[in-house]
């Protein structure tokens, strides 16, 4: 990795190399456009679930359950990172563990 390569991209590539998580990674997102701006900086997940793929959005667990099913991974073995409380609620309803990121993590009392 070159010294000029952005830190985020270096970290993502190191994570991919060290842990090999991409074979068991998924993105569950309401709008595909929100991820396209960063897709070149990060390794691509094996599964992508958008609002178009499910009947009910977060806080319903359908998106997370769909991702786990496509990955052939038990929901109990999944760890969700989300920047909205509705995503954390959805993951808990799906039987998954969750980490709330961003501004809501600092202000939420529901964690």
Legacy VTK file of the C-alpha trace (Angstrom):
# vtk DataFile Version 3.0
C-alpha trace
ASCII
DATASET POLYDATA
POINTS 111 float
0.000 0.000 0.000
1.366 3.389 -0.922
1.851 6.081 1.672
-0.544 8.348 -0.214
-3.432 5.879 -0.188
-6.356 7.124 1.944
-6.393 5.668 5.451
-9.945 4.355 5.095
-9.066 2.392 1.974
-5.866 1.017 3.555
-7.803 -0.081 6.642
-10.500 -1.752 4.558
-7.945 -3.642 2.465
-6.078 -4.726 5.606
-9.308 -5.975 7.162
-10.075 -7.918 4.005
-6.610 -9.464 3.965
-6.360 -10.237 7.688
-9.811 -11.573 8.420
-11.283 -12.557 5.074
-14.681 -11.226 6.104
-15.917 -10.350 2.648
-17.121 -13.864 2.005
-19.528 -13.400 4.914
-20.377 -9.704 4.636
-23.553 -7.957 3.607
-24.909 -4.445 3.300
-28.551 -3.789 4.113
-29.471 -0.269 3.012
-32.633 1.605 2.164
-31.331 3.466 -0.861
-28.628 2.083 -3.130
-27.488 5.618 -4.003
-26.211 6.076 -0.439
-23.590 3.381 -0.927
-22.458 4.147 -4.475
-20.543 7.249 -3.363
-18.196 5.140 -1.215
-18.088 1.861 -3.128
-14.680 2.497 -4.692
-13.089 3.086 -1.285
-14.227 -0.136 0.342
-14.142 -3.845 -0.437
-17.437 -5.000 -1.899
-19.703 -7.191 0.237
-20.932 -10.506 -1.091
-24.579 -9.602 -0.437
-26.410 -6.313 -0.952
-30.007 -5.945 0.244
-31.845 -2.717 -0.602
-35.368 -1.454 0.002
-36.265 -2.824 -3.429
-35.467 -6.347 -2.212
-37.805 -6.392 0.790
-41.466 -5.699 1.481
-40.859 -3.979 4.821
-37.992 -1.690 5.760
-36.284 -1.128 9.086
-37.184 -1.489 11.933
-38.634 -4.684 10.455
-35.928 -7.397 10.466
-36.710 -8.653 6.936
-33.633 -7.058 5.316
-31.232 -8.455 7.892
-32.843 -11.892 7.810
-32.610 -11.895 4.018
-28.899 -11.036 4.165
-28.201 -13.776 6.727
-30.103 -16.299 4.619
-28.176 -15.346 1.455
-24.918 -15.702 3.375
-26.054 -19.029 4.870
-25.241 -17.685 8.336
-27.364 -18.047 11.442
-28.750 -14.679 12.594
-27.297 -15.408 16.040
-23.801 -15.328 14.484
-24.340 -11.949 12.797
-23.032 -8.601 13.972
-24.742 -5.505 12.595
-23.244 -2.017 12.392
-25.916 0.626 11.822
-26.133 4.389 12.115
-29.838 4.461 12.993
-31.771 3.130 15.951
-34.298 1.569 13.537
-31.496 -0.631 12.177
-30.452 -1.688 15.668
-34.073 -2.522 16.488
-34.364 -4.549 13.276
-31.191 -6.482 14.012
-32.308 -7.297 17.552
-35.675 -8.515 16.254
-33.746 -10.709 13.812
-31.784 -12.230 16.703
-28.543 -10.465 15.810
-26.109 -8.398 17.840
-25.762 -4.738 16.898
-23.480 -1.743 17.242
-25.033 1.703 16.864
-22.681 4.156 15.132
-22.731 7.900 14.585
-24.643 10.710 16.224
-27.527 8.527 17.425
-25.059 6.409 19.399
-24.193 9.420 21.534
-27.767 10.506 22.180
-29.658 7.207 22.406
-30.732 5.824 25.764
-32.162 2.650 24.177
-28.846 0.900 23.537
LINES 1 112
111 0 1 2 3 4 5 6 7 8 9 10 11 12 13 14 15 16 17 18 19 20 21 22 23 24 25 26 27 28 29 30 31 32 33 34 35 36 37 38 39 40 41 42 43 44 45 46 47 48 49 50 51 52 53 54 55 56 57 58 59 60 61 62 63 64 65 66 67 68 69 70 71 72 73 74 75 76 77 78 79 80 81 82 83 84 85 86 87 88 89 90 91 92 93 94 95 96 97 98 99 100 101 102 103 104 105 106 107 108 109 110
